[in-house]
Amino acid sequence: MASARTRAEQVIRTFLQRADKDAEVGLDVPIFGEGLGLDSLETAELSATLEDEIGSDPFSAGLMPETIREILDFYGETDPVAS
């Protein structure tokens, strides 16, 4: 069974593809502004998708991650390949 972090990475990749964002961006690219450019609706959708698929998400937990890495770090163990 895949770890929560691995599942989150898959959810984010699928979400970015659906949202017409570059799914191959680096982990440290900002998710807002000049980075991926997610707006508040897209952020809410990502939050809901992570919650539905994994059971928790950093946004609902009161965190405001600014990069994909910070979202993934919420789910625990670091994948050395993705670093």
N, C-alpha and C positions, 0 to 999 in steps of 0.2 A: 504494500500500500504506500502510495506517495505521501511524503511529508506535507504538512500544511504550507510550508514555504514553496515547495515544488508546485503544489496545486494553485497557490496564489500566483506564481509566475505564469502558469498556463492560463489562468483566468485573465490576468492583465494582458498577456499577448493577444488573446482572442478579443478582448475588449478593444484594444488599440487597433486591431485590424478592422473590426466593425465600425469604429469611429473614424476610419480613414486617417489614422495617425501612423507614424513610422514605428512598427512593432519591433524593429531591430535596433532601437536606440540603446545607448549605454545606460547602465544602472544609475549613474549619477546625473543624468540630464534632468533639469527641473520639470515637474509635471505641469506647471503653470507658465504663463508668460512666454518668454522667448524659447522655452524648452518645447514640451509637447503642446502647450497651449490649451490645456483642458479648461473649460469654463465650469461654472458652478453646477450646471445641469449634468454635464459629463462626469464631474466629480461625484455627484450624488448617485448617478447610475453605476459608476465603478464601485462605490461604497456598498450599494445594495447588492450588486452582483457578487462581490466578495463575501458579504454576509450570507447570501443565499447558498453559495457554493461551499463555503468553509465553516460558517457558523459565527464568524466574528470578523471585524475589520477595524483598522486603526482610526478611521474617521469617526465611527460610532463610539469608539473607546475614548474619544476626546483628544486624540492626537491630530496634528495637522502635518502629515508627512509632505515633504517638498520634492522628493525624488522617488523613483521606483525602488531604489535600494532601501530607503526608509520604510516603504510599505512592506517589502519583503522581510526586513529585519523585525518587524512587528510579529511575524510568524515564527521566529526562532532561529534555529541553526543556520549557519552560513554555509552556502555551497561554494567551496573553493574554486570550482570551475567557473562560476558566474562572477567572481570577484574581479 
